[in-house]
Amino acid sequence: MNRERNCSGGNSYEKELSFEILEFLKNRTKTQKQVTWLDICCGQGKALIEAAKTLAEQNLNSNIKIIGIDLVGMFQKFSPELDFLKLSEIPFEDFKPNFEFDLITCVHGLHYIGDKIKLIQNCASWLKPDGIFLANLDISNFKFQNGESADKVIAKTFANFGLKYNSKKHLLICGGKKECKFNFEYLGADDTAGANYTKQAVVDSHYRY
């Protein structure tokens, strides 16, 4: 998923999210005592390691914390000097942060998550009041219990809670901490759903509304 993806450049997080991560983190160091970035489904952590190296080289790492989590811990090795970077093998359901984040990203990870609503709800609540959550998402992968598409209801629900969904870029954006109490009951996932816009096999998430 994110084995070969860099932080910036051609095949990168910044391209997939249409967002300049390094510039955002650098600017936040000017106003925040502690700047925190969480990346969910980080793969081998290549993008995070690249970002950490750049920030360390520019002496901007003293008040930055970067955390990457993934279900499979096949992380690339990195220098112990990058002690502000932590990569953990853990399901997102078991991740319980005790602080808020300036930035949360999930680059093409939601396509493979069963309970997408829970992840989105958690991430929105983990933000700082002026933080941002960015995730690639295809709302056609939301289904009701009878198999019918839930995309219109999902899109309306997101908008009601202040989340923005860009259908052209398949990008979900949450600006600022939000306690989203979505009225959806998770019923299970279908890993035989086939490919979505990424041309890769993904998981449909089924809900009762």
Disulfide bonds with the S-S distance in Angstrom:
none
